[in-house]
């Protein structure tokens, strides 16, 4: 897989040296993953808990290996300086997104990631947002808070069409769950190649023609030059009346202003996990819109997600021994 920021490998480099190889963990709570990283023979670990410690530990240890696990208090941009450090030969991303990293030279450093590790769980959260919107549970919650008896009807998802934009690990997991609910799944992917978990697959050039049949539009693409702003006001206007929008890709993929306008016309509701600005500012109207459900960029964060990322790193390391 190749992109503008360099090449991402599916295998770790074979590192040989005299004695233990210095390795640096970037994670706010290193104790969470100590047991798993202890299963990586030949590595001598140091750990940065916060952005201010990264430069010092890089200079002190000259690590050859870096494991990067982002958290709310230790965000992505501060991890990038480790990728650029001259001694680093292997940089593993805890997660699948790499848009927070600077460009790198694949001749100097191998970059691997944890794509797919949390995909099933992100799909669970996406489907929970879809089910809540489709069955009106968000409205029932408001009625409950007001102790107001308010029976409602809802349109079933079975027989409706989901348009998946992006059919990577997460897109496939969402497709499987949507089809289990009886939905028809149409997907857009860069290759346009058919996939067994989708009823139809098209290339990106077909997006405009497919939007009018999308009862649910679910976004699962990486942020690249071609996907930034790909769903704007014009695209949203093509959706049929009563459509639902799910965004678990990146905030820059979907126009928030365009979505707010569409909610006044043809879009019935939206679940959003990612935003153009994060954290989402308190005064942003998305917070208070009655037909928007928000999760603060945590859709895939099961309780032990750092351990699962560390286990992917361990498995890659052991494969080189």
Phi and psi in degrees as a GROMACS rama.xvg file:
@    title "Ramachandran Plot"
@    xaxis  label "Phi"
@    yaxis  label "Psi"
@TYPE xy
-121.973  142.095  UNK-2
-145.253  178.974  UNK-3
-67.1439  -16.1784  UNK-4
-97.1163  7.08448  UNK-5
121.745  -173.565  UNK-6
-101.124  139.044  UNK-7
-106.271  124.878  UNK-8
-93.5262  156.308  UNK-9
-99.8026  -1.09838  UNK-10
-130.972  148.929  UNK-11
-80.2975  152.825  UNK-12
-71.818  155.985  UNK-13
-88.0915  108.558  UNK-14
-103.629  127.37  UNK-15
-124.461  140.802  UNK-16
-162.52  171.167  UNK-17
-85.1396  111.513  UNK-18
83.4682  -176.479  UNK-19
-60.5359  144.458  UNK-20
-89.3886  127.223  UNK-21
-67.679  133.454  UNK-22
-133.88  146.458  UNK-23
-123.258  127.693  UNK-24
-99.7069  127.459  UNK-25
-107.664  101.637  UNK-26
-165.586  136.662  UNK-27
-69.0378  -21.6525  UNK-28
-132.462  75.5083  UNK-29
-60.5484  -25.3306  UNK-30
-60.9974  -25.3851  UNK-31
-60.6604  -31.8813  UNK-32
-115.997  8.85725  UNK-33
-58.6757  -44.1591  UNK-34
-62.8294  -44.0121  UNK-35
-67.2997  -44.3482  UNK-36
-68.2777  -22.5633  UNK-37
-67.1354  -12.0896  UNK-38
-92.8968  14.3657  UNK-39
-110.899  86.198  UNK-40
-63.5264  143.463  UNK-41
92.8183  0.327101  UNK-42
-112.791  135.907  UNK-43
-110.122  112.256  UNK-44
-93.9749  141.658  UNK-45
-123.962  162.803  UNK-46
-139.647  131.121  UNK-47
-100.635  125.867  UNK-48
-93.7833  -15.9377  UNK-49
-151.613  161.849  UNK-50
-55.1729  -36.74  UNK-51
-66.3151  -14.3024  UNK-52
-93.5872  -11.2288  UNK-53
-64.7355  -51.9626  UNK-54
-60.1753  -42.5158  UNK-55
-62.6854  -45.7251  UNK-56
-70.4537  -32.4939  UNK-57
-62.3531  -45.4711  UNK-58
-68.2087  -35.692  UNK-59
-75.2286  -35.2358  UNK-60
-113.425  -15.399  UNK-61
43.0742  60.9871  UNK-62
-65.8632  146.8  UNK-63
-94.5145  -20.1208  UNK-64
-127.758  136.923  UNK-65
-131.623  131.895  UNK-66
-111.256  118.914  UNK-67
-110.505  116.551  UNK-68
-124.839  107.617  UNK-69
-74.5742  148.075  UNK-70
-140.351  174.805  UNK-71
-60.9877  -32.6326  UNK-72
-94.1197  -6.02135  UNK-73
-137.454  75.9978  UNK-74
-79.4907  172.116  UNK-75
-58.352  -49.5832  UNK-76
-55.5293  -33.7177  UNK-77
-70.0121  -16.9697  UNK-78
-78.4989  -23.8333  UNK-79
-63.0766  -28.996  UNK-80
-65.9884  -26.7137  UNK-81
-71.3896  -35.2497  UNK-82
-61.9186  -33.8892  UNK-83
-84.9792  -6.06299  UNK-84
-68.8562  133.095  UNK-85
-58.523  -32.4669  UNK-86
-78.7019  -17.0325  UNK-87
-73.4303  125.392  UNK-88
-113.115  -18.5123  UNK-89
-139.964  125.118  UNK-90
-124.301  115.967  UNK-91
-105.207  127.173  UNK-92
-91.2714  120.067  UNK-93
-77.246  101.831  UNK-94
126.321  -177.854  UNK-95
-112.367  -23.2535  UNK-96
-74.6863  137.829  UNK-97
-127.997  10.2848  UNK-98
-70.5388  -9.64917  UNK-99
-86.7115  -4.3274  UNK-100
-97.2344  147.398  UNK-101
-74.5626  167.198  UNK-102
-60.2823  151.657  UNK-103
-136.113  160.813  UNK-104
-96.2704  108.544  UNK-105
-64.9249  -15.587  UNK-106
-74.3663  -22.5546  UNK-107
-99.2903  -42.7025  UNK-108
-131.133  137.18  UNK-109
-94.3133  128.058  UNK-110
-109.979  127.352  UNK-111
-122.034  164.885  UNK-112
-140.113  -178.372  UNK-113
-111.862  32.4738  UNK-114
-54.7357  131.701  UNK-115
92.3869  -17.9227  UNK-116
-60.6662  -42.7819  UNK-117
-105.059  5.89863  UNK-118
-55.5521  -42.7639  UNK-119
-61.5817  -32.5644  UNK-120
-79.997  -36.6068  UNK-121
-62.2911  -38.6878  UNK-122
-62.8338  -37.6202  UNK-123
-60.6472  -45.1165  UNK-124
-67.7093  -39.8381  UNK-125
-61.9523  -43.3076  UNK-126
-68.346  -31.1935  UNK-127
-66.0433  -39.6209  UNK-128
-63.8359  -42.9782  UNK-129
-62.249  -46.9021  UNK-130
-64.3189  -39.8199  UNK-131
-61.7244  -45.1201  UNK-132
-68.2363  -44.5193  UNK-133
-68.2474  -33.1485  UNK-134
-98.0292  -0.356893  UNK-135
77.1934  21.4797  UNK-136
-64.9386  -29.775  UNK-137
-64.7551  -36.006  UNK-138
-71.6088  -37.6325  UNK-139
-66.5927  -32.8507  UNK-140
-64.0041  -42.5835  UNK-141
-63.2409  -40.6277  UNK-142
-63.5441  -39.0101  UNK-143
-63.3239  -42.9885  UNK-144
-62.8083  -25.9129  UNK-145
-97.3933  5.49375  UNK-146
50.9076  44.6769  UNK-147
-112.715  119.434  UNK-148
-77.118  110.502  UNK-149
-141.859  78.0435  UNK-150
-61.2193  139.714  UNK-151
-133.363  162.726  UNK-152
-108.435  160.039  UNK-153
-144.266  156.451  UNK-154
-87.1154  127.931  UNK-155
-67.264  153.575  UNK-156
-78.4694  -28.203  UNK-157
-57.4506  129.847  UNK-158
89.887  -9.72791  UNK-159
-89.454  164.248  UNK-160
-106.841  128.928  UNK-161
-103.627  128.777  UNK-162
-102.329  112.366  UNK-163
-94.0089  122.649  UNK-164
-103.766  103.191  UNK-165
108.286  122.322  UNK-166
-129.914  49.9168  UNK-167
-86.217  -152.129  UNK-168
-56.6976  -50.046  UNK-169
-70.9862  -42.1312  UNK-170
-56.951  -41.2467  UNK-171
-64.523  -42.5504  UNK-172
-64.1709  -39.1986  UNK-173
-65.8761  -42.0908  UNK-174
-58.8186  -44.7913  UNK-175
-60.2472  -43.442  UNK-176
-71.1437  -37.7049  UNK-177
-64.3227  -41.5321  UNK-178
-67.1938  -32.846  UNK-179
-64.1573  -25.5896  UNK-180
-85.3651  0.819753  UNK-181
90.454  14.551  UNK-182
-84.8103  153.627  UNK-183
-89.9062  129.119  UNK-184
-112.256  120.322  UNK-185
-114.652  132.884  UNK-186
-124.536  149.333  UNK-187
-115.623  124.733  UNK-188
-139.235  156.828  UNK-189
-57.4549  -40.0113  UNK-190
-77.2756  -26.1582  UNK-191
73.3691  4.57847  UNK-192
-76.5942  144.609  UNK-193
-61.4195  155.115  UNK-194
-142.212  139.743  UNK-195
-64.9588  -18.8713  UNK-196
-94.5966  6.81236  UNK-197
-126.72  144.145  UNK-198
-73.3161  -33.4  UNK-199
-143.37  147.683  UNK-200
-133.475  134.901  UNK-201
-131.84  163.737  UNK-202
-80.0955  167.978  UNK-203
-58.1533  -27.6844  UNK-204
-65.1759  -16.5813  UNK-205
-90.0932  -3.11007  UNK-206
-53.399  -49.8907  UNK-207
-58.6646  -38.3174  UNK-208
-73.7625  -24.0849  UNK-209
-87.8863  -26.1862  UNK-210
-56.8381  -38.3295  UNK-211
-63.4941  -15.5397  UNK-212
-103.128  5.15551  UNK-213
-88.8498  98.5449  UNK-214
-66.9057  -30.4855  UNK-215
-132.285  127.433  UNK-216
-107.914  117.043  UNK-217
-120.727  122.744  UNK-218
-104.424  126.777  UNK-219
-145.957  42.2623  UNK-220
-103.839  156.986  UNK-221
-71.3352  156.97  UNK-222
-84.1909  114.553  UNK-223
-136.608  178.443  UNK-224
-60.4579  -32.8205  UNK-225
-82.3775  -21.7259  UNK-226
-99.4788  -16.7208  UNK-227
-61.4492  123.669  UNK-228
71.1619  17.7741  UNK-229
-69.6672  -24.4738  UNK-230
-113.884  94.2891  UNK-231
-108.867  -166.442  UNK-232
-59.3405  -38.6598  UNK-233
-64.9437  -43.0068  UNK-234
-67.2785  -42.1178  UNK-235
-63.9979  -32.5959  UNK-236
-66.246  -19.2668  UNK-237
-81.2938  -14.5336  UNK-238
-67.3552  149.662  UNK-239
-73.7367  160.11  UNK-240
-56.7858  136.831  UNK-241
85.5242  7.29489  UNK-242
-67.2034  154.073  UNK-243
-117.139  146.131  UNK-244
-122.473  131.734  UNK-245
-121.856  129.458  UNK-246
-127.648  107.661  UNK-247
-121.348  23.1108  UNK-248
-92.2818  -97.8346  UNK-249
-141.724  151.01  UNK-250
-59.2916  -34.2872  UNK-251
-71.3447  -11.3026  UNK-252
-73.3159  -31.8554  UNK-253
-117.152  130.473  UNK-254
-75.6428  116.817  UNK-255
-67.8455  -39.7322  UNK-256
-62.5128  -42.6812  UNK-257
-62.7683  -38.2394  UNK-258
-65.4686  -44.1629  UNK-259
-59.8403  -38.9786  UNK-260
-66.1197  -41.8342  UNK-261
-66.1752  -30.4703  UNK-262
-66.744  -18.3844  UNK-263
-87.8053  -7.57022  UNK-264
-122.428  -80.3069  UNK-265
-112.846  -18.0546  UNK-266
-89.9884  130.348  UNK-267
-83.2986  -34.6239  UNK-268
-171.893  170.229  UNK-269
-149.391  144.36  UNK-270
-113.297  127.338  UNK-271
-126.724  129.911  UNK-272
-112.039  -15.8064  UNK-273
-130.879  153.863  UNK-274
-143.976  159.632  UNK-275
-63.6536  -33.6087  UNK-276
-128.503  128.476  UNK-277
-129.443  136.803  UNK-278
-59.7205  151.552  UNK-279
-64.9429  122.616  UNK-280
-58.0032  145.209  UNK-281
-57.3165  -34.1395  UNK-282
-88.6566  0.935426  UNK-283
-63.0334  130.233  UNK-284
-64.898  -16.0359  UNK-285
-59.1021  -35.3625  UNK-286
-56.6945  -39.2335  UNK-287
-105.17  4.5734  UNK-288
-72.4484  129.223  UNK-289
-68.365  -13.7151  UNK-290
-117.198  23.2574  UNK-291
-118.648  131.036  UNK-292
-105.528  134.279  UNK-293
-122.253  133.068  UNK-294
-122.515  133.966  UNK-295
-81.6798  74.043  UNK-296
47.2368  53.5206  UNK-297
-140.518  22.4217  UNK-298
-61.9452  -27.4927  UNK-299
-105.767  8.6404  UNK-300
-88.0337  76.6108  UNK-301
-64.859  162.323  UNK-302
-58.7241  -30.5258  UNK-303
-110.503  30.6226  UNK-304
-60.0737  -36.4459  UNK-305
-63.1722  -36.0941  UNK-306
-64.3827  -39.0842  UNK-307
-66.5802  -37.82  UNK-308
-66.2638  -42.7042  UNK-309
-63.2692  -35.335  UNK-310
-66.6211  -37.6898  UNK-311
-61.941  -44.4822  UNK-312
-58.902  -47.781  UNK-313
-57.1182  -44.4712  UNK-314
-64.0834  -38.7374  UNK-315
-65.882  -41.6153  UNK-316
-63.1718  -46.7272  UNK-317
-64.788  -28.8723  UNK-318
-66.7546  -17.1314  UNK-319
-93.0878  -9.77579  UNK-320
